[in-house]
Amino acid sequence: MTKRSQCSAILIAFGFALCLLVIADRHHFWSPKMAVEPLSVDFGDVAATDDVRQEIVVKNTGRSALVIGRVLPSCSICIETQSYTKEPIPPGKQGKVEFTLNISHMQGGVETSLIIISNAKPQVAAVVRVTANVLAE
């Protein structure tokens, strides 16, 4: 094989690999992407009688509509989802998830999480870590 044909073979292989990358990435390029803030909520010291609520912002940083499909607590006794944006969130806009931490039956350190599931690509879900220290009455 001559040096010229080796270079041609390398360029063809490189071009083919580049085409595969572009085709594979094209699907994700136009997909919705989810940015969640905050990803960690620490309520600190709270009394068992406190009303402990939080709002999570879900922003669409992608190029098509983001839909929050479900919001699941890791413990349904600890977290109650109040509401979340059910309408499609346009690119550049944001929605929200509101939840309450049910601490009336708890004491001491609490650690749980909230899982936000969407149609985002490649990251379909976001996990929000929730902590608190419930003080004795």
Secondary structure as a PSIPRED ss2 file (coil, helix, strand):
# PSIPRED VFORMAT (PSIPRED V4.0)

   1 M C   1.000  0.000  0.000
   2 T C   1.000  0.000  0.000
   3 K H   0.000  1.000  0.000
   4 R H   0.000  1.000  0.000
   5 S H   0.000  1.000  0.000
   6 Q H   0.000  1.000  0.000
   7 C H   0.000  1.000  0.000
   8 S H   0.000  1.000  0.000
   9 A H   0.000  1.000  0.000
  10 I H   0.000  1.000  0.000
  11 L H   0.000  1.000  0.000
  12 I H   0.000  1.000  0.000
  13 A H   0.000  1.000  0.000
  14 F H   0.000  1.000  0.000
  15 G H   0.000  1.000  0.000
  16 F H   0.000  1.000  0.000
  17 A H   0.000  1.000  0.000
  18 L H   0.000  1.000  0.000
  19 C H   0.000  1.000  0.000
  20 L H   0.000  1.000  0.000
  21 L H   0.000  1.000  0.000
  22 V H   0.000  1.000  0.000
  23 I H   0.000  1.000  0.000
  24 A H   0.000  1.000  0.000
  25 D H   0.000  1.000  0.000
  26 R H   0.000  1.000  0.000
  27 H H   0.000  1.000  0.000
  28 H H   0.000  1.000  0.000
  29 F H   0.000  1.000  0.000
  30 W C   1.000  0.000  0.000
  31 S C   1.000  0.000  0.000
  32 P C   1.000  0.000  0.000
  33 K C   1.000  0.000  0.000
  34 M E   0.000  0.000  1.000
  35 A E   0.000  0.000  1.000
  36 V E   0.000  0.000  1.000
  37 E E   0.000  0.000  1.000
  38 P C   1.000  0.000  0.000
  39 L C   1.000  0.000  0.000
  40 S E   0.000  0.000  1.000
  41 V E   0.000  0.000  1.000
  42 D E   0.000  0.000  1.000
  43 F E   0.000  0.000  1.000
  44 G E   0.000  0.000  1.000
  45 D E   0.000  0.000  1.000
  46 V E   0.000  0.000  1.000
  47 A E   0.000  0.000  1.000
  48 A C   1.000  0.000  0.000
  49 T C   1.000  0.000  0.000
  50 D C   1.000  0.000  0.000
  51 D C   1.000  0.000  0.000
  52 V E   0.000  0.000  1.000
  53 R E   0.000  0.000  1.000
  54 Q E   0.000  0.000  1.000
  55 E E   0.000  0.000  1.000
  56 I E   0.000  0.000  1.000
  57 V E   0.000  0.000  1.000
  58 V E   0.000  0.000  1.000
  59 K E   0.000  0.000  1.000
  60 N E   0.000  0.000  1.000
  61 T C   1.000  0.000  0.000
  62 G C   1.000  0.000  0.000
  63 R C   1.000  0.000  0.000
  64 S C   1.000  0.000  0.000
  65 A C   1.000  0.000  0.000
  66 L E   0.000  0.000  1.000
  67 V C   1.000  0.000  0.000
  68 I E   0.000  0.000  1.000
  69 G E   0.000  0.000  1.000
  70 R E   0.000  0.000  1.000
  71 V E   0.000  0.000  1.000
  72 L E   0.000  0.000  1.000
  73 P E   0.000  0.000  1.000
  74 S C   1.000  0.000  0.000
  75 C C   1.000  0.000  0.000
  76 S C   1.000  0.000  0.000
  77 I C   1.000  0.000  0.000
  78 C C   1.000  0.000  0.000
  79 I E   0.000  0.000  1.000
  80 E E   0.000  0.000  1.000
  81 T E   0.000  0.000  1.000
  82 Q E   0.000  0.000  1.000
  83 S E   0.000  0.000  1.000
  84 Y E   0.000  0.000  1.000
  85 T C   1.000  0.000  0.000
  86 K C   1.000  0.000  0.000
  87 E C   1.000  0.000  0.000
  88 P C   1.000  0.000  0.000
  89 I E   0.000  0.000  1.000
  90 P C   1.000  0.000  0.000
  91 P C   1.000  0.000  0.000
  92 G C   1.000  0.000  0.000
  93 K C   1.000  0.000  0.000
  94 Q E   0.000  0.000  1.000
  95 G E   0.000  0.000  1.000
  96 K E   0.000  0.000  1.000
  97 V E   0.000  0.000  1.000
  98 E E   0.000  0.000  1.000
  99 F E   0.000  0.000  1.000
 100 T E   0.000  0.000  1.000
 101 L E   0.000  0.000  1.000
 102 N C   1.000  0.000  0.000
 103 I C   1.000  0.000  0.000
 104 S C   1.000  0.000  0.000
 105 H C   1.000  0.000  0.000
 106 M C   1.000  0.000  0.000
 107 Q C   1.000  0.000  0.000
 108 G E   0.000  0.000  1.000
 109 G E   0.000  0.000  1.000
 110 V E   0.000  0.000  1.000
 111 E E   0.000  0.000  1.000
 112 T E   0.000  0.000  1.000
 113 S E   0.000  0.000  1.000
 114 L E   0.000  0.000  1.000
 115 I E   0.000  0.000  1.000
 116 I E   0.000  0.000  1.000
 117 I E   0.000  0.000  1.000
 118 S E   0.000  0.000  1.000
 119 N C   1.000  0.000  0.000
 120 A C   1.000  0.000  0.000
 121 K C   1.000  0.000  0.000
 122 P C   1.000  0.000  0.000
 123 Q C   1.000  0.000  0.000
 124 V C   1.000  0.000  0.000
 125 A E   0.000  0.000  1.000
 126 A E   0.000  0.000  1.000
 127 V E   0.000  0.000  1.000
 128 V E   0.000  0.000  1.000
 129 R E   0.000  0.000  1.000
 130 V E   0.000  0.000  1.000
 131 T E   0.000  0.000  1.000
 132 A E   0.000  0.000  1.000
 133 N E   0.000  0.000  1.000
 134 V E   0.000  0.000  1.000
 135 L E   0.000  0.000  1.000
 136 A C   1.000  0.000  0.000
 137 E C   1.000  0.000  0.000
